[in-house]
Amino acid sequence: MIHLILGGARSGKSRFAENEAAANNETVTYVATATINDDEMRARIEHHKNSRPEDWQLVEEPFNLSKVIEEMDGGTLIIECMTLWLSNWLCTNDTEGWKEERERFFVSLKNSQANIVIVSNEVGSGVVPMGELSRDFVDQAGWLNQELAKTAAKVTLVVAGCPISLKPKEDA
């Protein structure tokens, strides 16, 4: 099952995602897409690492999420964060590479037998940015989140620590 968790900055989406993953009572692999570019990001990453259970596996992968998913043989996978993954790709200026990896990513999601919890920022609720790269990011993030929501069995929006079900998993 794929569960997409959306929210703004500091909305509580990470904590909610981690609780959802832990509730599966399976081995958890945490896939981090962040890269350390400055001391503030280093501190954020350390905070996240220290808040997770010690027995969780960690995979740091800023670009090739499809490969990580394809190598999963069960358990629960948390992927955080999709908008950082998008930013990593946009900053490479490798449009073709991004398109290819995005397509492979969605194929691997659809073929996976693992429980996958995906965390992404909802950035489309604010003002339209002035810069071209910023506008491209907002557009790409919106399209990415729409495709993720379409693919996911369950979608939750977290606002101020409160989860709101947008797409409940339908039981057969």
CORJO-V227051 format. One record per helix or strand of 3 or more residues. SS is the DSSP state (H for helix, E for strand). FROM is the first residue (numbers start at 1). TO is the last residue. If there is no record, write none. Layout:
BEGIN
SS/FROM/TO ; SS/FROM/TO
END
This chain:
BEGIN
E/2/7 ; H/13/23 ; E/28/32 ; H/39/51 ; E/57/60 ; H/65/71 ; E/76/80 ; H/82/90 ; H/95/111 ; E/115/121 ; H/132/151 ; E/154/159 ; E/162/167
END
